[in-house]
């Protein structure tokens, strides 16, 4: 089962309570429920967390390396300021999708720049909560395709017991087949 970490940055705990014209009316709990529901449909395990602290987000990203296959993150205001979050994402090397509820490119100039986009496989913004659901589908498809590619690239394995009983001739033809295999 694929495992994806979903991280919400600072102030996103206030969703639905203020600035509804920009960020909508849905609460963070409701958004997390919608993500969890889709994750179940896709048979993905999700872990959802929110923090107002840059250091905590960095720690969670570092920990994700051994626990998750990919990350979805709305770094909120840290998008525009945090080299530390960018470095953490680059260091763990997990496929990461950046999400924003609002269209950051339509807003103030300082929001146009993302330090995260350069280390993410993609960025979704301006679509409200739907952006997270699209990110989940997109990351699921990306990870599934990567796994399939890895399986294709791996040389064919023979059962240990069978290997010892085969002739030299059949072993060398196996080698040619496994090198050229597209299975
Ligand atoms: O559009 C987004 O998702 C943002 O990441 C949200 C950040 C903002 O700094 C980014 O430029 C774009 C702000 C999150 C604040 O969330 C609030 C939610 C409700 C009420 C107040 C703030």
Boltz pocket constraint, residues with backbone or C-beta under 6 A from the ligand:
constraints:
  - pocket:
      binder: B
      contacts: [[A, 10], [A, 11], [A, 12], [A, 14], [A, 15], [A, 16], [A, 17], [A, 18], [A, 19], [A, 23], [A, 74], [A, 75], [A, 76], [A, 77], [A, 78], [A, 79], [A, 99], [A, 100], [A, 101], [A, 102], [A, 103], [A, 104], [A, 111]]
      max_distance: 6.0
